[in-house]
Amino acid sequence: HAHTPIIYGGNVLPGLAARVDALLNQSTDGPTPLAISCGNTSQTRAYISDADLQKLSEDGFIVKVFNLTNGTTLFVGDGNGRGAGYACFTILQQLGFAFLHPLAPVIPKATVPRARNVSEQPYWPVRSWHLHTEHPLELTDFLQGFDIKINGTIVESWESMMPGWQSFLDWSVANKINQIEFVMCAAKDWADYVVSDARRERFGAIARAAQAVGILIGADAAIAITQQHNFALVNTTDLSKAEESIRWHVDWLLNGCGFDFISTESGFSEFTHPNDETMLRWMNVTTAAAAAFGKRTYIKCHCSTGQYCKDYKDPRTGQPLNFNYLPIYADPSLGIMPHTVQFYAYDDPAPTYGNQNFTDMFDFMFDFMGTRDTIYHPETTYWVNYDIDVPLFLPVYALSRVRDLRYIAKVELQRGARIKGQNVFDSGWEWGYWLQDVITCRAVWDPCMACTDDTDALRTILAEVLTVFGDASPALAEAVITLSLGQRDHLIYGVMTNGSRPEDIVQHNAQAYLEGWDTWAALGTLNPHLLATQPRHYSLVDVRKPEIGRAYWGGVQSLLAATNDTFVRALAQFTAVAPLVPDAALPLFSDIIDSVHMLALRASSTYALYDYAASWDGSHGHAPEWRKDRLNEAHQNILAAAAIVPVREQHYRVPVLRIAGWRAGPTAYNYGYLWTVHSLYYWDRDAAIAVLEPREAISPCFRNIEDPIDVAFGEGIFLNATEILYEWLEREHPDWDFVVDCLAAPVEEPHYHL
């Protein structure tokens, strides 16, 4: 190294050593002379013995710090397996580096030792990360092997995006992730590229970069799902050739591209499936095909409801088996990943995908964790309408993930069996979403079982995560905890101004109102037989009806008022931290403060719009002038949000066009995952519906931006949701013809008026 003397042992991968050198070379030496010995060098062995390491499990590591007589601070670190690399990155963090945002590490201008001895080992062996590249995220184009083109012209080449992948890998090592998977996409529009040599070469380079730093890399390829441009292993309409198709595609991914494992899903979509026997046979063929290369297969067990097997019983109850649980009858070497969605913890009410809560999924996980490899699969971002694309800053995700892991650890001790670990579903990093990601990484490494309770555990983890914030760290941690608990109260449990909870949180939880609503979310509420993928609400049209208006003024209004008060106070609490934040952490803090501000504005504007819409007939004692003031307040809040967004966009870690532009790419979406923030689509749509202007604002199809077939149900599979829409129109508004807006997405970028 050009400045600090550093030596590496033979157990430090050359690729990882090169990354440590590259990071150190971006900083300069501080006033204290440093020396670093990382790995099994003779210098390290003088301070860390083989006997010390034998006390630790796989991937455990030790870092020790010594002040030498010549004034040099000596760091030595080593570990078992990947632990040597973790020791190297822990030393970097003790020198002032921080790996919080996956694409923007904090590089200190000068290294300043914040030395402490460390001896750690993982609580669970599998610490996996799922990049949901069916969504148009920061690295989606790169991971699908695509250049980014506008009108046929390359504006970002695939090669130019490789440093972003490398930065994410650095982040992964620093946060002790040991395997990564991402979703493979495919589409008829680019069928010639799907399994081309050019794409295989790019996938190979992606895989080699991960493997070079000790991370297993997996291909998430569904068995038969084509929803959202999914790459299906069964890529034939002739089902007699399905097994041959599975074997060929598994060979191409593992042997051809060099992936380390297969992650897959059953069914034709989240909501449809083939017959039980066929699906089970395909699971076993997939598992055997991967095993032929000495590699593993894992399958997600989704939380959607209402699908049951005709041929298989649940061995625990004797009743027809939930189709999502069919893998328990598959080859025992097929690992299962019980999947929960959104920010709900194990015991929270979770009115989504037909659930009341996720206790059944946790019971399933616990009952079968001793029979095959079991990996818990929660989320830190959902994306579609729900969170980051509004945007809603939701550290309650972090609280829930900590609560889940500590609960799982307790049940493991009670039952004498264990899961293998966790695979986190991730869908974007801007607007502060890196925070819950880092906390979730640290929690699966160490859930702090010695902590007094879940809040204490979160506080302990935050103390480590927020080190780079210096003197601001304790106050910032308390602000995060206070907001997380407030969000749990209002967004999940529906706590009102008097502190009480509703008897039933359905349509009485604040998340149902602050989340985004688009055409397909609205259609999901029109018929009880449709499976809503987000909490149901009383719409801004519904509250004009007398009976629903009474429900609003009788409880929901108090809930929105309480939520608004909590989030406004949160903004003040975070703002008070600002003077304490050191320069190195200012970009991260700016991200957080803008995100909290947007959260408060969303709460205030939603509250005001609902007051306006629900008081339209004057029957609740509010004068026209009051209604005018409420509408004006909503508009002022939306304008304030519109002023924040373009400023924040200048600090996105990738070009704005990539993640917030209206453009085609490898996914089923015509826009980046933050286009709805860029346009304030949900905010503006709500404002138009509140005043019923234009006339078609009353229709669920108003301002539809998605292709219903391509996005929701896969090319060639048609779920006739339009029939539900026609029935609703015939019943409610037979003179309207707005249904055409539901049938296709706009070709050109729509522009709305705030």
Secondary structure by P-SEA (a helix, b strand, c coil): ccccbbbbcccccaaaaaaaaaaaaacccccbbbbbbccccccccccccaaaaaacccccbbbbbbbccccbbbbbbccccaaaaaaaaaaaaaaccccccccccccccbbbbbbbbbbbbbccccbbbbccccccccccccccccccccccccccccccaaaaaaaaaaaaaaacccbbbbbbbbccccccccccaaaaaaaaaaaaaaaaabbbbbbbccccccccccccccccccccaaaaaaaaaaaaacccccccbbbbcccccccccccaaaaaaaaaaaaaaaaaacbbbbbbbccccccccccccccccccccccccccccccccbbbbbcccccccccccccccccccaaaaaaaaaacccccbbbbbbbcccccccccccccccaaaaaaaaaaaaaaaaaaaaacccccbbbbbbccccccaaaaaaaaaaaaaccccccccaaaaaaaaaaaaacccccaaaaaaaaaaaaaaaaaacccccccccccccccccccccccccccccaaaaaaaccccccccccccccccccccaaaaaaaaacaaaaaaaaaaaaaaaaaaaaaacccccccaaaaaaaaaaaaaaaaaaaaaaaaaaaaaaaccccccccaaaaaaaaaaaaaaaaaaaaaaaaaaaaccccccccccccccccccccccccccccaaaaaaaaaaaacccccccccccccccccccccccccccccaaaaaaaaaaaccccccccccccccccccccccc
